[in-house]
Amino acid sequence: MAEKKIKVGLVGIGRAGWGMHSREIEKYQDLYEIVAAMDPDASRLAEMEKRFKGCKTYQDFDKLLADKNVELVVVANRSPEHTPYAIKALKAGKYVFVEKPIALTYDEAKQLLAASKKYPGKLFCRHNRRFESAFNHVKEIIDSGILGDVYLIKRRIHSFQRREDWQTIIDCGGGQLNNWGPHIIDQGVQFLDCKVKEVWGDLKKVNALGDAEDHVKIILKGESGRVYDMEISAGVLFREPVYSVYGTKGNLVLETEGGKIQLKLLAAKQNYKHELSSRISPPITGAFGEPETLKFEDRSFDVNPNWEVDIWSIYKYLFNTIRKGEKFPVTIEEAVEVVRVTQIVKDLNPKFKTPDPEVVAKIDKKEKGVKAVPAKKACAKAPAKKAPAKKTAKK
Ligand SMILES: NC(=O)c1ccc[n+]([C@@H]2O[C@H](COP(=O)([O-])OP(=O)(O)OC[C@H]3O[C@@H](n4cnc5c(N)ncnc54)[C@H](O)[C@@H]3O)[C@@H](O)[C@H]2O)c1
């Protein structure tokens, strides 16, 4: 017998709620039904009523929580609201699927972890890039050992753009550390495949029109010694490959997500001249490196992981967990570890401070609605200093 559909209450009908969650749920319409939506913006709710027949709409979160028909609350509003909304929904007895970042601070993440323990099996994090085909294929290749001992993995999300939405404004919870960061840090922690021992990070604002960082450079070192070097930057015109992997027996490169994985591997048969380094003075005409010619093998193939997933698959796994009791591939502890890393990077770059919840709470509702707020207006925290009155010289 087919399992009952999961009845969803979608919170935040923005780019993610309307363009991603709703589309993904439409794809899995035999598994889910959107029965309610919540957003302060009435026009967006009207669109949801048109798109999903019978969808109840609310401008008040408490009313959505009081709707007994809602089983799963999807928290897809702005980032500073994720933790408080998720905790409130757990307390209301709902299943919760919370967008990334699950929290803006490590303290908040620990509160969410505590709530998830109080309501076990109810909270799930949307680290959907864990299901990305390229990430999984690259990880499978690393894990296969074909590259030897993998000592460095580079991950790049490069662009050159002058972004201007709330994701560029600190007090709105913006900045690439909390936007792309959770995805790419999460992938890094998976690549390290051990505890993160050291974290270094640099944040900069290069092109965005708000005050938050749009350039993120983080280096993670695992207990095993493996290093993960990631960049999310809106200031790069010469883009580097999205994945570069260095191992003792070969390298891997993937130029773009949809491109071909390229491997250069040390061939199995070699004519090695030397087995050990020599301490004695080399001949006066001796070479400075490359004492022997190595043989390599080149391979190139499409992205096609054994684990047949893509970033849309997360809703399928969520259904199998809620209805069939299967293990969800992303744990809360893993998502909390990502926030621990972002907290360290924030602490290293205090200029890009975590927004003050009181300031966030005061942001005008209208600013969260349909119209984009000019970054300059939203960033203006201190009143602009008055220009000194021009002295009119009296003769
Ligand atoms: N996992 C992913 O791949 C992915 C992709 C994009 C965005 N996101 C995340 O989704 C979240 C939303 O991003 P977005 O780009 O859709 O933002 P958005 O500004 O496009 O949409 C936010 C929506 O929330 C509504 N809203 C504002 N205050 C609200 C409140 N108190 N309660 C309920 N709704 C409220 C707004 O009216 C708007 O419709 C962000 O936290 C972002 O990190 C995740």
Ligand as a Chemical Component Dictionary entry (heavy atoms), coordinates in Angstrom:
data_LIG
# 
_chem_comp.id                   LIG 
_chem_comp.type                 NON-POLYMER 
_chem_comp.pdbx_formal_charge   0 
_chem_comp.three_letter_code    LIG 
# 
loop_
_chem_comp_atom.comp_id 
_chem_comp_atom.atom_id 
_chem_comp_atom.alt_atom_id 
_chem_comp_atom.type_symbol 
_chem_comp_atom.charge 
_chem_comp_atom.model_Cartn_x 
_chem_comp_atom.model_Cartn_y 
_chem_comp_atom.model_Cartn_z 
_chem_comp_atom.pdbx_ordinal 
LIG N1  N1  N 0  19.170 25.399 -0.208 1  
LIG C1  C1  C 0  19.263 26.202 -1.242 2  
LIG O1  O1  O 0  19.736 25.790 -2.298 3  
LIG C2  C2  C 0  18.785 27.612 -1.136 4  
LIG C3  C3  C 0  18.697 28.416 -2.280 5  
LIG C4  C4  C 0  18.220 29.712 -2.132 6  
LIG C5  C5  C 0  17.878 30.198 -0.890 7  
LIG N2  N2  N 1  17.994 29.402 0.202  8  
LIG C6  C6  C 0  17.654 29.921 1.547  9  
LIG O2  O2  O 0  16.267 30.229 1.571  10 
LIG C7  C7  C 0  16.029 31.347 2.400  11 
LIG C8  C8  C 0  15.158 32.341 1.636  12 
LIG O3  O3  O 0  15.918 32.849 0.574  13 
LIG P1  P1  P 0  15.194 33.524 -0.686 14 
LIG O4  O4  O 0  16.258 33.812 -1.648 15 
LIG O5  O5  O -1 14.023 32.705 -1.084 16 
LIG O6  O6  O 0  14.662 34.891 -0.044 17 
LIG P2  P2  P 0  13.484 35.789 -0.627 18 
LIG O7  O7  O 0  13.707 37.150 -0.090 19 
LIG O8  O8  O 0  13.393 35.623 -2.088 20 
LIG O9  O9  O 0  12.189 35.166 0.030  21 
LIG C9  C9  C 0  11.923 35.271 1.399  22 
LIG C10 C10 C 0  10.418 35.231 1.600  23 
LIG O10 O10 O 0  10.156 35.222 2.996  24 
LIG C11 C11 C 0  9.075  36.124 3.228  25 
LIG N3  N3  N 0  9.139  36.534 4.629  26 
LIG C12 C12 C 0  9.683  37.634 5.164  27 
LIG N4  N4  N 0  9.524  37.637 6.500  28 
LIG C13 C13 C 0  8.862  36.519 6.804  29 
LIG C14 C14 C 0  8.399  35.967 7.998  30 
LIG N5  N5  N 0  8.627  36.548 9.166  31 
LIG N6  N6  N 0  7.752  34.788 7.952  32 
LIG C15 C15 C 0  7.551  34.165 6.772  33 
LIG N7  N7  N 0  7.956  34.639 5.607  34 
LIG C16 C16 C 0  8.615  35.807 5.615  35 
LIG C17 C17 C 0  9.275  37.237 2.229  36 
LIG O11 O11 O 0  8.082  37.984 2.021  37 
LIG C18 C18 C 0  9.679  36.441 1.011  38 
LIG O12 O12 O 0  8.566  36.030 0.274  39 
LIG C19 C19 C 0  17.397 31.913 2.783  40 
LIG O13 O13 O 0  17.649 31.654 4.115  41 
LIG C20 C20 C 0  18.385 31.211 1.884  42 
LIG O14 O14 O 0  19.595 30.943 2.541  43 
LIG C21 C21 C 0  18.436 28.128 0.095  44 
# 
loop_
_chem_comp_bond.comp_id 
_chem_comp_bond.atom_id_1 
_chem_comp_bond.atom_id_2 
_chem_comp_bond.value_order 
_chem_comp_bond.pdbx_ordinal 
LIG N1  C1  SING 1  
LIG C1  O1  DOUB 2  
LIG C1  C2  SING 3  
LIG C2  C3  SING 4  
LIG C2  C21 DOUB 5  
LIG C3  C4  DOUB 6  
LIG C4  C5  SING 7  
LIG C5  N2  DOUB 8  
LIG N2  C6  SING 9  
LIG N2  C21 SING 10 
LIG C6  O2  SING 11 
LIG C6  C20 SING 12 
LIG O2  C7  SING 13 
LIG C7  C8  SING 14 
LIG C7  C19 SING 15 
LIG C8  O3  SING 16 
LIG O3  P1  SING 17 
LIG P1  O4  DOUB 18 
LIG P1  O5  SING 19 
LIG P1  O6  SING 20 
LIG O6  P2  SING 21 
LIG P2  O7  DOUB 22 
LIG P2  O8  SING 23 
LIG P2  O9  SING 24 
LIG O9  C9  SING 25 
LIG C9  C10 SING 26 
LIG C10 O10 SING 27 
LIG C10 C18 SING 28 
LIG O10 C11 SING 29 
LIG C11 N3  SING 30 
LIG C11 C17 SING 31 
LIG N3  C12 SING 32 
LIG N3  C16 SING 33 
LIG C12 N4  DOUB 34 
LIG N4  C13 SING 35 
LIG C13 C14 SING 36 
LIG C13 C16 DOUB 37 
LIG C14 N5  SING 38 
LIG C14 N6  DOUB 39 
LIG N6  C15 SING 40 
LIG C15 N7  DOUB 41 
LIG N7  C16 SING 42 
LIG C17 O11 SING 43 
LIG C17 C18 SING 44 
LIG C18 O12 SING 45 
LIG C19 O13 SING 46 
LIG C19 C20 SING 47 
LIG C20 O14 SING 48 
# 
